[in-house]
Amino acid sequence: MEKRLEGIRVLVTRPRERSEELCFLLEDEGAHVLHVPLLELLPPENPRPLIAAAESIQRYKWVVFASPSAVDALMEALREAGTTARLAQVRIAVVGPRTARAVEGHGLNVAVEAPEGTGASLYEVMRPGLEPEDEVLLPAAEEGRRELEDALREHGARVTRVTAYRSAAVSLPAETQELFQASPPDVALFASPRTAEAFLEVAGRERLGAARLVAIGPTTAAALTRLGLPVATVAERPTPEALVEATIQAIRG
């Protein structure tokens, strides 16, 4: 079988818990993976809003998840509150197939899934079933984008946004920086605007050399462009498989 990334050095910047499948698929195509997690996922500094939402989960008509980390954070809060069973009364909407799998992994059903990996896309598919004054819980990253929240509020929904988790940039060990200097990547994958910002904070754009940049979706692509980093390709869907295909496309031009 042809290995379409034979000998290609690919930088993966996702947190370790989100990148195992991606790294495996890249290596299966022959890539040499440089896995350099740039963000550490942490619980919210003030957990009380998340706990309060879990305690009264039955009041919401919708719970909206934009990441697997948000799913895990709310499920943990529900377990601590003893209200996990009540989530079955709530409609669940998600961004992306990985988030859908995270929901289903807890034995729950997804009512609505965005066809694209953006909050705006999710709002469009939620809209037919969304009534004004619907109570919507949005557990999200502390620094997460507001486009979905804003669209829901403009529709008339009553949105409760709570911090489910936060991210912090991690410093690069000296040996990693030396590795970048000696052998810069051919391709660098970015899966969130925050990861791109973290790379510039801890490494600097010069560490990318002439690497071709791949974005997981249009939101991340727009953020890279704003940061002055040219994007070679954008994954068609926010999945490991689509990221691998986008990496191959970036190499082949």
Buried (B, 14 or more C-beta within 10 A) or exposed (E): EEEBBEEBBBBBBBBEEBBEBBBEBBBEBBBBBBBBBBBEBEBBEEBEBBBEBBBBBEBBBBBBBBBBBBBBBBBBBBEBBEBBEBBEEBBBBBBBBBBBBBBBEBEBEBBBBBEBBBBBBBBBBBEEEBEEEBBBBBBBBBEBBEBBBBBBBEBEBBBBBBBBBBBEBBEBEEEBBEBBEEEBBBBBBBBBBBBBBBBBEBBEEEBBEEBBBBBBBBBBBBBBBEBEBEBBBBBBBBBBBBBBBBBBBBBEE
